[in-house]
Amino acid sequence: MTTSPTSLQMMLNQGFEQLQAGLFESAVDAFTACLRVYSDDAKAHLGRAIARFQIKEWKTAEQDFRRAAELAPQDPESFVGLGMCLAMQNHIYPALEILEKLPVDFPDFIRGYIQLGMIQIKIGAISKGREYLKQALQHRPTLGERKFIESTLKEQEHLDEKRYYRPDFEALRKANNKGKQ
């Protein structure tokens, strides 16, 4: 059976249409069918990873994000997805390690700053998370991204008013490292 780039694109389009329609299980099936024919297609791995992420299949999504990142290391979407999969499996430090490389390797990738800021906030490193979100604002986010960032920053300001104790994650980590020496 001979296949062409046109048939690959058609298969990918079908998978991404299902993904956009919220038919995540069908999207997984479509991307899997595509990968049976084109096993090394980064977009098919990425699409299937996104669909699997949506149905909370963190481990298999992680595998697809890793493969997509290997095949297309210039695409930051694979790395942000990989970081988020690790975070969802409570592998926070490996997730942070991947996400912290995004602003270095892809300085204009706004979603990298946003996801990194959000994970920092979730682990209690509020000031660090706030800094990443502010950096995202400096890189021309879309209107939707801007609204999300501004509402998150405003929410944190509101929460700050009610916080009696806000540990600084980095200061605690440094203090713990000094105590071990």
N, C-alpha and C positions, 0 to 999 in steps of 0.2 A: 504494500500500500504506500503510495507516494503522497506526501503532504506538502503543502505550500505555506509560505508566510501568510497568505490570505486566509487559509483555513485556521491557522494559529490565531490570527487576529479575530476571526469570527468566534472561535471558541472562547477566547479571552473576553470579548464583548458580551457574550452570553453570561459568563460568570459574573462580570462586573454589573450587568443589568440586574441580575438576581440579587447581588449584594446590595445595590442601591434600593431595590424594592423591599429589602428586609427579609428576603427568603434565604436565610443563612445556610440552612441544611442543603437546599438546592444549589446554592453557590459553591459549597464544599464539593458536592458531587460534580458540578460543572468543571471546577478547577482540577479535581482529581482526574476526570476524563481527559482534560487537556494535558495533564502531566504524564498520563499513560503514553501519549504520543510524543510530547515534547518534555522529556523529563528534566531538562536543564533550563527551563524558562523561568527567569526570576519573577516576572509579573504574575505568572500562575501560582508560584509559591507564595508570593506576597498576598495575592487575592484570597487564596485558601487560608492563609494565616489570619487575615482580617476577619474572614467569615468564622473561623474557629474561635477567634478571640471573642466575637460577639455571642457565641453560644457557650462561652466559658469553658472551652476545652483548652486550658492554659498550656498544658504540656505539649500537645500536638501543635498548637499555634506557635509555641516557642521553637519547635523543630523547624517549622516552615519559615518563620522569620529568620532563623539562623541560616537556613539554606538560601533564602532570598538575599541575605546580606553577603554571603559568600559569592553568589553569582553576580550581584550588582552592588559592589561596595560603595559606589558613588551615590546610591539612593538612601537618604536618611530615614525614610519611612520604615525600612526594615529594622533599623537600629532602635527607633523609638518604640516600635511594636515589641521588639525583643525585650527592651527594658521594662515595658509595662507588663509583659507576660511574667517576667521574673518577679516583679513587684506583687503581682496578683497571687503568686505562689509563695509569698512571704520571703523571697530571697532578696531582701532589701539592699544589702551592700553590693552584690553583683549587679543589681538593677541600677543603683546609683553610679557604679563604675561605668556602665555603658552609657547612661544618660548624661553623665558629666563630660563625656567625650564629644557629644553632639555640638555644643557651642564652639568647641575647638576645631573640630573637623568640618562642621557645616555652620559657620557663623551667621548666615542669613536664614537659617531654618527656624522659623518662629515657633513652630510646635515643639521643637526640642527644648527651648527655653520654658515654654508653658508647662510641659510635662515634668520637667526637672523642678520647676517652681512648685508645682502641685504636690509632687512626692515629698519635697522638703517640708512643705507645710504639714502634710499628713504625718510625718515622723516627728513633728514638733520643732523643726528648725525653721521657725517662722520668719526670722529676719533674712535668712539665706533664701528661702522660698520667695519672699517679697522682692529680693534683689534680682532673681532670675525673671520674675514677672515684669519688673521695671525694664530690664534689658530687652525683653520681648517687645515692649512698647516702642523702643528705639529702632526697631527693625521693620517698621511699616506693616503692622498686622492688618488683616482684613477687618471690616467693620464688626463681624461676628466675633473674631478673636479679640479685638479691642474691647468690646462690651464685656466679654467673659473675663478678661484680665482686670478691667476696671472694677467690675462687680466683686471679683475675688479680693482685690486689694481693699476695697471699701468694707467688705465683710470682715477682713482681718483687722482693720482699724476699729470696727465696732467691737469685735471680740477682745481686742487689746484693752479696751476700756474696762472690761469685766475681768481681766486676768489679774490675779494677785501674784502669781509666780509664773514666769516665762523662762524656762531654762534655755540657754543658748547651746544648741547641740554641738557646735564646734568647740566651744570653751569646755564643755563637759568631756568631749572626746580627748582634747589635749590634756586636760587634768588627769583623766584616767590613764593616758599613755605615760605621763610623767610619774604617776604613782607606781607604775609597773617597772620603772627603770631602777 
